[in-house]
């Protein structure tokens, strides 16, 4: 019997398939456990928290076999957070999820962690729209803060648009704690857009593939830390269609181990 691979893992492997991520980096970033080994995940995080407290935030994701969108996440930065996570596990956990993962967002004094997403609109009539690339970024917090952002949000936030590749961005929203911090935020933004531009050819290949199956919009999520820039996820209007198309001929390949 062939082991069922969660669609969320296939979604990450799609970045590998289009050269936007190395499989080695993916496997080093995401620590996967079978759902019935959740206690082992808790022990491993506990050990790290005791050895290196305040070194980062652990994002724990509960992974079902088929769903892949807006999955339950729990952010852990302390032993108290870990204890809260443990108390929230219930007797239905194994019924609802096949795996549980964690990734660590590193924090280090003097180094910001920028999480963002860039959206590409590739519709044929895009010339009638002023901006086809849009970027949103937050600093030193979960990417979910982008989705929740509003006038009362207490996060460092930047939103910018441009008409297409190699064009200048227009920043239309900038939330910083002080005017002195503004230059630092702008420089972080500059670093991320340079890294995105360096991946232009790979992104366009991905966009062309999506267009071939009738999907004209793509959102890439990324992170910039002291370890460098990396793409960490993607979204479209029909992720399942993309996953099924990309992996139709790969179900038995070693790529899905």
C-alpha positions in Angstrom: 0.0 0.0 0.0 1.4 3.4 -1.0 1.6 5.9 1.9 -0.7 8.8 1.6 1.3 12.0 1.2 -0.4 15.2 2.6 -1.3 17.7 -0.1 0.3 20.4 2.0 3.7 18.6 1.6 3.1 18.3 -2.2 2.3 22.0 -2.1 5.8 22.7 -0.6 7.4 20.3 -3.1 5.9 22.4 -5.9 8.4 25.2 -5.0 11.1 22.6 -5.4 9.7 21.4 -8.8 10.0 25.0 -10.2 13.4 25.7 -8.7 12.2 28.2 -6.2 13.5 26.1 -3.3 16.0 23.3 -2.8 14.6 20.1 -1.4 17.4 20.0 1.2 16.5 23.4 2.5 12.8 22.4 2.6 13.5 19.3 4.7 15.8 21.3 7.0 13.2 24.0 7.6 10.1 21.8 8.1 10.3 19.2 10.8 7.6 16.5 10.0 6.1 14.1 12.5 3.3 11.6 12.2 0.3 12.8 14.2 0.7 9.9 16.6 4.2 11.2 17.4 3.0 14.6 18.5 4.6 14.0 21.9 8.0 13.6 20.3 7.5 17.0 18.5 6.7 18.5 21.9 9.8 17.0 23.5 12.0 18.2 20.7 10.7 21.8 21.0 10.9 21.7 24.8 14.6 20.6 24.5 15.4 23.5 22.2 13.6 26.0 24.3 15.5 25.0 27.4 18.8 25.0 25.5 18.3 28.2 23.5 15.5 30.3 25.0 14.5 33.5 23.1 16.2 32.2 19.9 13.1 32.2 17.8 9.4 31.3 17.4 8.2 27.8 16.6 5.2 27.6 14.3 3.4 24.3 14.8 1.0 23.2 12.0 -1.5 20.4 12.2 -1.7 18.7 8.8 -4.6 16.7 7.4 -4.1 14.4 4.4 -6.1 16.4 1.9 -6.6 20.0 3.2 -3.8 22.5 2.6 -5.3 26.0 3.1 -5.4 28.0 6.3 -4.4 25.0 8.4 -4.3 25.3 12.2 -1.1 27.0 13.3 0.1 27.5 16.9 3.0 29.9 17.7 5.3 28.9 20.5 8.0 31.2 21.9 8.2 29.9 25.5 7.7 26.8 27.7 4.4 28.4 28.8 3.3 28.5 25.1 4.3 24.9 24.7 2.2 23.9 27.7 -0.8 25.7 26.3 -0.4 23.8 23.0 -0.3 20.5 24.9 -3.5 21.4 26.7 -5.3 22.2 23.5 -4.7 18.7 22.1 -7.8 16.6 22.3 -8.9 13.0 21.7 -9.9 13.9 18.2 -6.5 15.1 17.1 -5.5 11.7 15.5 -8.8 11.5 13.7 -8.4 14.9 12.1 -4.7 15.1 11.3 -2.2 12.7 9.7 1.0 14.7 10.5 2.2 17.6 12.7 5.0 19.9 11.7 7.1 22.7 13.1 9.3 25.3 11.6 11.4 27.8 13.5 11.4 31.5 12.7 14.8 32.6 14.1 15.1 35.7 16.2 18.4 37.3 17.0 19.2 40.6 18.6 19.9 43.2 16.0 18.4 41.1 13.2 14.9 41.5 11.8 12.9 38.7 10.4 10.8 39.9 7.5 7.8 37.8 6.3 6.0 38.8 3.2 4.0 37.9 0.1 4.0 39.0 -3.4 1.0 38.6 -5.7 1.2 38.4 -9.5 -1.7 39.1 -11.8 -1.2 37.5 -15.2 -4.6 37.9 -16.8 -4.6 38.8 -20.5 -6.3 42.1 -19.9 -3.9 43.1 -17.1 -2.7 46.1 -19.1 -6.0 47.7 -18.1 -4.9 47.4 -14.4 -2.3 49.8 -13.1 -0.5 47.4 -10.8 0.1 43.7 -11.6 2.6 43.0 -8.7 1.7 43.8 -5.1 3.8 43.2 -2.0 2.9 43.1 1.7 5.5 42.6 4.5 5.5 42.4 8.3 8.5 42.3 10.7 9.3 39.9 13.5 5.9 38.3 13.7 3.7 35.6 12.1 2.8 35.9 8.4 -0.8 35.6 9.6 -0.6 39.2 10.7 -0.7 40.3 7.1 -4.2 38.7 6.7 -5.4 40.3 9.9 -3.9 43.7 9.3 -6.1 46.7 10.0 -5.9 50.3 11.3 -5.6 49.0 14.9 -2.8 46.5 14.2 0.3 47.0 16.3 2.8 45.5 13.8 5.5 46.9 11.4 3.8 46.7 8.0 4.5 47.7 4.5 2.4 47.5 1.3 3.7 48.4 -2.2 2.7 48.0 -5.8 4.3 48.1 -9.2 3.2 47.7 -12.8 5.5 44.7 -13.6 9.1 43.4 -13.7 11.9 45.9 -13.4 9.5 48.7 -12.6 9.7 50.9 -9.5 7.4 50.1 -6.5 5.0 52.6 -5.1 4.7 52.3 -1.3 1.1 53.1 -0.3 1.1 51.9 3.3 3.9 52.0 5.9 3.5 51.4 9.6 6.6 51.8 11.7 7.2 52.3 15.4 9.2 55.5 14.9 10.5 57.7 12.2 14.0 56.5 13.0 12.9 52.9 12.1 11.6 54.0 8.7 14.9 53.7 6.9 15.6 50.3 8.3 12.2 49.0 7.1 12.7 50.5 3.6 16.1 48.9 3.4 14.6 45.5 4.4 12.0 45.9 1.7 14.7 46.8 -0.9 16.6 43.6 0.0 13.5 41.4 -0.5 12.4 42.9 -3.8 16.0 42.4 -5.1 15.8 38.8 -4.2 12.4 38.4 -5.9 13.8 40.0 -9.0 16.7 37.6 -9.0 14.1 34.8 -9.3 12.2 36.4 -12.2 12.9 33.6 -14.7 11.8 30.8 -12.3 8.7 32.7 -11.3 7.8 33.3 -15.0 8.2 29.6 -15.7 5.8 28.8 -12.8 3.4 31.5 -14.1 3.5 30.1 -17.6 2.7 26.6 -16.3 -0.2 27.9 -14.3 -1.5 29.8 -17.3 -1.4 26.6 -19.2 -3.9 25.0 -16.8 -6.1 28.1 -16.7 -4.8 29.9 -13.6 -3.7 33.5 -14.0 -2.9 34.6 -10.5 -0.1 33.6 -8.2 0.9 34.6 -4.6 4.4 33.7 -3.3 5.1 33.9 0.4 8.7 34.5 1.5 11.0 35.2 4.5 14.2 37.2 4.9 16.3 36.6 8.0 20.0 36.5 8.9 20.1 33.1 7.1 19.0 34.8 3.9 16.0 35.0 1.6 13.7 32.0 0.9 10.3 31.3 -0.6 8.2 29.4 1.9 4.7 28.9 0.3 2.4 29.8 -2.6 -1.3 30.3 -3.3 -3.5 30.4 -6.3 -7.2 30.4 -7.0 -7.2 26.6 -7.3 -4.2 25.0 -5.5 -5.7 21.5 -5.7 -5.8 21.7 -9.5 -2.1 22.8 -9.5 -1.1 20.0 -7.1 -2.9 17.3 -9.1 -1.4 18.5 -12.3 2.2 18.7 -11.1 2.2 15.4 -9.2 -0.1 13.3 -11.4 2.9 11.4 -12.8 4.9 11.5 -9.5 2.8 9.7 -7.0 5.2 6.7 -6.8 8.4 8.7 -7.2 11.0 9.2 -4.5 10.3 12.9 -4.6 7.2 12.2 -2.4 9.0 10.4 0.4 
